[in-house]
């Protein structure tokens, strides 16, 4: 019997361990969270799939040359894992799927995820590859943050579709989330991502994909540039997607669809123009029901305006957040950013949680919840968004002063 939450070594049979009585049942602890329906079946609801890495950063705003050799901060991070962490913080049952090497660092990684209540039981451990790493220098004022990748040869980039048990991973799942980061790693990772979304669509499971264009990736096809390869690969994945998530640049970089009157370099966003961007995406990919776009005006590394838009294809209507009492879009002014990495992932997680809930499932409420959740992420050090549903709701209701709560 293998304890709930323990990853499966490839070739090892796995059986879920069920405990407790009466639905719904939840247990937090080293084994993660478990949820059962009224017939005693394990319910996970959301599956996220993608690479998790070590994030290595100098403390504060120091640069690598100021601390190496010396002490650095190390955490675990990755777009799809970030989404899983946020969902777990909101109390949403969530399962995380990836491929990782067999070593003591992986043991630490799994323990970190299980601590949050994430189901790691379908993670695949392979006797090949390594854990990817990225180095982050956090910017300040007019100096941008900078990321250096060291992820070539990672286990997930070597894993093929047949290394995963996708059917087992999809058991009890209502929603699958992936991103454009994983297929950017290698042909194998692209093939695996495509196979997962195909299977999910065939089972009637909602699929979301964050385009998440990374120009430093998308290098695995000789003679094809990053933008061209991203367009070629993502155009094969997106027909299986119900909800597309993107930032203000992704639609242009991946799909060649650009918002008029927007200058990313100047930190100027023409928010209404993204309705046309979303409509153009839906025209190209008719299976898409919703397009969500984060709207970031980057005035400096420390000061951003932040909000989001959700386009409902069935209504041909866009919903913006946050808004004034008169319903006009007015972004959050984030003037002292602690850490912006993972902001888009926290928006995606907020959107998924809201759309699966009964309380926030209408498009207007969903985008308000997503924008508030991701605004709060800018106050949290690290990739994971350690905020609760109640904190998000408080900000949605206008409690953004930062006063001490006693």
C-alpha positions as CSV (number, residue, x, y, z in Angstrom):
1,X,0.0,0.0,0.0
2,X,1.4,3.4,-1.0
3,X,0.4,6.4,1.0
4,X,-1.7,9.1,-0.7
5,X,0.4,11.7,-2.3
6,X,3.5,9.6,-2.9
7,X,4.8,9.8,-6.5
8,X,4.8,6.6,-8.5
9,X,8.1,5.2,-9.6
10,X,7.7,4.2,-13.2
11,X,6.6,0.5,-13.3
12,X,5.4,0.5,-9.7
13,X,1.7,-0.3,-9.0
14,X,-0.1,2.4,-7.1
15,X,-3.1,2.2,-4.9
16,X,-4.8,5.2,-3.3
17,X,-5.1,5.0,0.5
18,X,-8.6,6.1,1.6
19,X,-9.3,7.2,5.2
20,X,-12.1,8.9,7.1
21,X,-15.8,8.7,7.0
22,X,-18.6,10.8,5.6
23,X,-18.4,13.1,2.6
24,X,-16.8,15.4,2.0
25,X,-13.7,14.3,3.8
26,X,-10.5,16.3,4.0
27,X,-7.3,15.5,5.8
28,X,-4.4,17.9,5.9
29,X,-0.9,16.7,6.8
30,X,2.1,14.9,5.4
31,X,0.0,12.8,3.1
32,X,-1.8,15.8,1.5
33,X,-5.5,16.5,1.3
34,X,-8.0,13.9,0.4
35,X,-11.6,14.5,-0.8
36,X,-14.3,11.9,-1.2
37,X,-17.7,12.2,-2.9
38,X,-20.8,10.7,-1.4
39,X,-20.0,7.3,-3.0
40,X,-16.6,7.2,-1.4
41,X,-14.6,8.0,-4.6
42,X,-11.5,10.1,-4.6
43,X,-12.3,13.5,-6.1
44,X,-9.5,15.7,-7.3
45,X,-11.3,18.2,-9.7
46,X,-8.2,19.9,-11.1
47,X,-5.0,18.5,-12.7
48,X,-2.0,20.7,-13.6
49,X,0.8,19.4,-15.8
50,X,4.2,20.8,-16.4
51,X,7.8,21.2,-15.2
52,X,8.8,22.1,-11.7
53,X,12.3,23.5,-11.0
54,X,14.6,24.9,-8.4
55,X,14.5,28.7,-8.3
56,X,17.8,30.1,-7.0
57,X,17.9,33.8,-6.1
58,X,20.2,36.2,-4.3
59,X,18.5,37.7,-1.2
60,X,16.4,40.9,-1.8
61,X,17.6,42.9,-4.7
62,X,21.2,41.7,-4.8
63,X,22.8,40.5,-8.0
64,X,24.3,37.1,-8.5
65,X,27.8,38.5,-8.7
66,X,27.3,40.0,-5.2
67,X,26.5,36.7,-3.6
68,X,28.4,34.0,-5.5
69,X,30.2,32.2,-4.1
70,X,28.1,32.4,-1.0
71,X,24.5,32.0,0.2
72,X,21.4,32.1,-2.0
73,X,17.7,31.4,-1.6
74,X,16.4,28.2,-3.0
75,X,12.7,27.3,-3.5
76,X,10.7,25.1,-5.9
77,X,8.8,26.8,-8.7
78,X,7.2,26.3,-12.1
79,X,4.1,27.7,-13.8
80,X,1.9,24.7,-13.5
81,X,3.1,23.9,-10.0
82,X,2.4,27.6,-9.0
83,X,-1.2,27.2,-10.2
84,X,-1.6,24.0,-8.2
85,X,-0.2,25.7,-5.1
86,X,-2.6,28.6,-5.4
87,X,-5.6,26.3,-5.9
88,X,-4.6,24.3,-2.8
89,X,-4.4,27.5,-0.8
90,X,-8.0,28.2,-1.8
91,X,-9.1,24.8,-0.7
92,X,-9.5,23.4,-4.2
93,X,-8.7,19.7,-4.6
94,X,-5.8,19.6,-7.0
95,X,-3.4,17.0,-8.5
96,X,0.0,17.8,-10.0
97,X,1.6,15.8,-12.8
98,X,5.2,16.0,-13.9
99,X,8.3,13.9,-14.5
100,X,11.2,14.2,-12.2
101,X,14.5,12.4,-11.5
102,X,15.0,10.0,-8.6
103,X,17.1,11.7,-6.0
104,X,16.9,13.3,-2.5
105,X,16.1,16.8,-4.0
106,X,13.0,15.3,-5.6
107,X,12.0,14.0,-2.1
108,X,12.2,17.6,-0.8
109,X,10.2,18.8,-3.7
110,X,7.4,16.3,-3.2
111,X,7.3,17.1,0.5
112,X,7.0,20.8,-0.3
113,X,4.0,20.1,-2.6
114,X,2.3,17.7,-0.2
115,X,2.7,20.2,2.7
116,X,0.2,22.3,0.8
117,X,-2.2,19.4,0.2
118,X,-1.4,18.9,-3.5
119,X,-1.9,15.3,-4.7
120,X,1.5,14.1,-6.0
121,X,0.5,10.4,-6.5
122,X,0.6,10.5,-10.3
123,X,4.0,12.2,-10.6
124,X,6.4,10.1,-12.5
125,X,9.9,9.4,-11.2
126,X,12.3,8.3,-14.0
127,X,15.9,7.1,-13.8
128,X,17.1,9.7,-16.3
129,X,17.5,13.4,-16.6
130,X,17.8,16.1,-13.9
131,X,15.8,18.8,-12.2
132,X,15.7,22.0,-14.1
133,X,17.0,25.2,-12.4
134,X,16.4,28.9,-13.0
135,X,18.4,31.8,-11.5
136,X,16.4,34.9,-10.7
137,X,17.8,38.4,-10.1
138,X,15.0,40.6,-8.7
139,X,15.0,44.0,-10.4
140,X,14.5,47.4,-8.7
141,X,13.4,50.8,-10.0
142,X,14.5,51.0,-13.7
143,X,16.6,47.7,-13.6
144,X,14.5,44.8,-14.8
145,X,14.4,41.4,-13.2
146,X,16.5,38.8,-15.1
147,X,16.1,35.0,-15.4
148,X,18.8,32.6,-16.4
149,X,17.6,29.1,-17.4
150,X,19.6,25.9,-16.7
151,X,17.0,23.3,-17.7
152,X,18.5,21.4,-20.7
153,X,18.2,17.7,-20.2
154,X,15.6,17.9,-17.5
155,X,13.6,14.8,-16.8
156,X,10.4,16.2,-18.2
157,X,12.1,17.2,-21.4
158,X,13.3,13.6,-21.9
159,X,10.0,11.9,-20.9
160,X,7.8,10.6,-23.7
161,X,4.0,10.3,-23.6
162,X,4.2,6.6,-22.9
163,X,6.1,7.4,-19.6
164,X,2.9,8.8,-18.1
165,X,-0.3,7.1,-17.1
166,X,-2.5,9.9,-18.4
167,X,-5.8,7.9,-18.1
168,X,-5.0,7.3,-14.4
169,X,-4.0,10.9,-13.8
170,X,-7.3,12.1,-15.3
171,X,-9.5,10.0,-13.0
172,X,-11.8,12.2,-11.0
173,X,-10.7,15.3,-12.9
174,X,-13.0,18.1,-14.1
175,X,-10.4,20.6,-15.3
176,X,-6.9,20.2,-16.8
177,X,-4.4,23.1,-16.8
178,X,-1.2,23.3,-18.7
179,X,0.9,26.1,-20.3
180,X,3.1,27.0,-23.3
181,X,6.2,26.6,-21.1
182,X,6.2,22.8,-21.1
183,X,5.9,22.2,-24.9
184,X,8.7,24.8,-25.3
185,X,11.2,22.5,-23.6
186,X,11.5,19.7,-26.2
187,X,9.8,17.6,-28.9
188,X,9.0,15.0,-26.2
189,X,7.5,17.5,-23.8
190,X,5.4,18.9,-26.6
191,X,4.2,15.5,-27.6
192,X,3.3,14.7,-24.0
193,X,1.4,17.9,-23.6
194,X,-0.5,17.4,-26.8
195,X,-1.4,13.8,-25.8
196,X,-2.7,14.9,-22.4
197,X,-5.0,17.6,-23.8
198,X,-6.3,15.2,-26.5
199,X,-7.2,12.7,-23.9
200,X,-8.8,15.3,-21.6
201,X,-11.0,16.7,-24.5
202,X,-12.1,13.1,-25.4
203,X,-13.2,12.6,-21.8
204,X,-15.2,15.9,-21.8
205,X,-12.8,17.5,-19.3
206,X,-12.4,21.3,-19.4
207,X,-8.9,22.3,-20.6
208,X,-7.2,25.6,-19.9
209,X,-3.8,26.7,-21.3
210,X,-1.7,29.7,-20.4
211,X,0.2,30.7,-23.5
212,X,3.2,31.8,-21.3
213,X,5.6,32.6,-24.2
214,X,9.3,32.3,-23.2
215,X,11.6,33.5,-25.9
216,X,14.6,31.9,-24.1
217,X,13.0,28.5,-24.7
218,X,11.4,27.2,-28.0
219,X,14.9,26.1,-29.3
220,X,14.3,22.4,-30.0
221,X,13.6,22.5,-33.7
222,X,16.7,23.3,-35.8
223,X,16.3,26.2,-38.2
224,X,13.0,27.4,-36.6
225,X,12.9,30.5,-34.4
226,X,11.2,30.7,-31.1
227,X,8.1,32.7,-32.3
228,X,7.6,30.5,-35.3
229,X,8.0,27.3,-33.4
230,X,5.7,28.5,-30.6
231,X,3.0,29.3,-33.2
232,X,3.4,26.0,-35.0
233,X,3.2,23.9,-31.7
234,X,0.6,25.9,-29.9
235,X,-1.7,25.9,-33.0
236,X,-1.8,22.1,-32.5
237,X,-2.6,22.3,-28.8
238,X,-5.2,25.1,-28.8
239,X,-7.9,23.3,-30.7
240,X,-8.3,21.1,-27.6
241,X,-8.5,24.1,-25.2
242,X,-11.6,25.6,-23.7
243,X,-10.0,28.5,-21.8
244,X,-7.0,30.4,-23.1
245,X,-5.0,32.5,-20.6
246,X,-2.4,35.0,-21.8
247,X,-0.6,38.2,-20.8
248,X,-0.6,41.4,-22.8
249,X,2.2,40.2,-25.1
250,X,1.5,36.5,-25.6
251,X,-1.1,36.8,-28.3
252,X,1.2,38.8,-30.4
253,X,4.3,36.6,-29.7
254,X,2.6,33.3,-30.2
255,X,-0.3,33.9,-32.5
256,X,0.6,37.2,-34.3
257,X,-2.5,38.9,-32.9
258,X,-1.7,42.4,-31.6
259,X,-3.7,45.0,-29.6
260,X,-3.8,48.4,-31.2
261,X,-2.6,51.4,-29.2
262,X,-0.5,49.3,-26.8
263,X,3.2,49.8,-26.1
264,X,4.7,47.2,-23.8
265,X,8.0,49.0,-23.7
266,X,6.4,52.3,-22.7
267,X,4.2,50.6,-20.1
268,X,1.0,51.7,-22.0
269,X,-2.0,49.3,-22.3
270,X,-5.1,50.0,-24.4
271,X,-7.4,47.7,-22.4
272,X,-10.5,47.8,-24.7
273,X,-8.4,46.7,-27.6
274,X,-7.9,43.3,-26.0
275,X,-11.6,42.5,-26.7
276,X,-10.6,42.4,-30.4
277,X,-7.6,40.3,-29.6
278,X,-9.7,37.8,-27.8
279,X,-12.4,37.7,-30.5
280,X,-9.6,37.0,-33.1
281,X,-8.3,34.1,-31.0
282,X,-11.8,32.6,-30.8
283,X,-12.3,33.0,-34.5
284,X,-9.1,31.1,-35.1
285,X,-9.8,28.4,-32.5
286,X,-13.6,28.0,-32.3
287,X,-13.5,25.5,-29.5
288,X,-12.3,28.2,-27.1
289,X,-15.1,29.4,-24.9
290,X,-13.2,32.0,-22.8
291,X,-10.1,34.1,-23.3
292,X,-8.5,35.7,-20.2
293,X,-5.8,38.3,-20.5
294,X,-3.7,39.9,-17.7
295,X,-3.1,43.6,-18.3
296,X,0.2,44.8,-16.8
297,X,1.5,48.3,-17.2
298,X,5.1,48.1,-16.1
299,X,6.1,51.6,-15.1
300,X,9.2,50.3,-13.3
301,X,10.4,47.1,-11.6
302,X,8.7,48.2,-8.4
303,X,5.6,49.9,-9.8
304,X,3.0,48.2,-12.0
305,X,-0.6,48.8,-12.8
306,X,-2.4,45.4,-12.8
307,X,-5.7,44.0,-13.9
308,X,-7.4,41.5,-16.2
309,X,-10.0,40.8,-18.8
310,X,-12.2,37.8,-19.4
311,X,-13.9,37.5,-22.8
312,X,-16.9,35.2,-23.0
313,X,-17.2,33.9,-26.5
314,X,-20.8,32.9,-26.2
315,X,-21.8,36.5,-25.2
316,X,-19.1,38.2,-27.4
317,X,-18.5,40.3,-24.3
318,X,-15.5,41.3,-22.2
319,X,-15.4,41.7,-18.5
320,X,-12.7,43.8,-16.9
321,X,-11.3,43.9,-13.3
322,X,-10.9,45.8,-11.2
323,X,-13.5,48.5,-11.9
324,X,-14.8,51.7,-10.4
325,X,-18.2,52.0,-8.8
326,X,-19.3,53.2,-12.3
327,X,-18.0,50.0,-13.9
328,X,-15.0,51.6,-15.6
329,X,-11.8,49.6,-15.7
330,X,-9.2,50.9,-13.2
331,X,-6.2,48.7,-12.6
332,X,-4.7,48.0,-9.2
333,X,-1.7,50.4,-8.6
334,X,1.0,48.2,-7.1
335,X,3.7,50.6,-6.0
336,X,6.0,48.5,-4.0
337,X,6.3,45.0,-5.6
338,X,7.8,42.3,-3.5
339,X,7.9,39.6,-6.2
340,X,6.1,39.7,-9.5
341,X,7.2,36.2,-10.7
342,X,4.1,33.9,-10.6
343,X,1.7,36.8,-11.0
344,X,0.2,35.3,-14.2
345,X,0.0,31.9,-12.6
346,X,-1.9,33.2,-9.6
347,X,-4.3,34.9,-12.0
348,X,-4.9,31.6,-13.8
349,X,-5.4,29.8,-10.6
350,X,-7.9,32.4,-9.4
351,X,-9.8,32.1,-12.6
352,X,-10.0,28.3,-12.5
353,X,-11.1,28.3,-8.8
354,X,-13.7,31.0,-9.5
355,X,-15.1,29.3,-12.6
356,X,-15.4,25.9,-10.7
357,X,-17.1,27.6,-7.7
358,X,-20.8,28.3,-7.3
359,X,-20.0,31.7,-5.7
360,X,-17.8,33.3,-8.4
361,X,-18.6,31.4,-11.6
362,X,-20.2,34.2,-13.6
363,X,-17.6,35.9,-15.8
364,X,-17.6,39.2,-14.0
365,X,-17.0,37.7,-10.6
366,X,-14.5,35.2,-12.0
367,X,-12.2,37.9,-13.4
368,X,-12.5,40.0,-10.3
369,X,-11.4,37.1,-8.2
370,X,-8.5,36.3,-10.5
371,X,-7.3,39.9,-10.6
372,X,-7.5,40.3,-6.9
373,X,-5.7,37.0,-6.2
374,X,-2.9,37.9,-8.6
375,X,-2.6,41.5,-7.2
376,X,-2.0,40.0,-3.8
377,X,0.7,37.7,-5.3
378,X,2.9,40.7,-5.9
379,X,3.2,41.0,-2.1
380,X,4.5,37.5,-1.6
381,X,8.1,36.4,-1.9
382,X,8.6,33.3,-4.1
383,X,6.6,31.7,-6.9
384,X,3.7,30.3,-4.8
385,X,0.8,32.5,-3.9
386,X,0.4,32.0,-0.2
387,X,-2.9,33.8,0.2
388,X,-6.3,32.5,1.2
389,X,-9.7,32.8,-0.4
390,X,-10.8,35.1,2.4
391,X,-7.9,37.5,1.7
392,X,-8.8,37.6,-2.0
393,X,-12.5,38.3,-1.2
394,X,-11.5,41.1,1.1
395,X,-9.5,42.8,-1.6
396,X,-12.4,42.3,-4.1
397,X,-14.6,44.2,-1.6
398,X,-12.1,47.1,-1.4
399,X,-10.0,46.2,1.6
400,X,-6.6,47.1,0.1
401,X,-5.2,49.5,2.7
402,X,-2.8,47.0,4.2
403,X,-3.9,47.9,7.7
404,X,-3.0,45.4,10.5
405,X,-5.8,43.0,11.2
406,X,-6.2,42.2,14.9
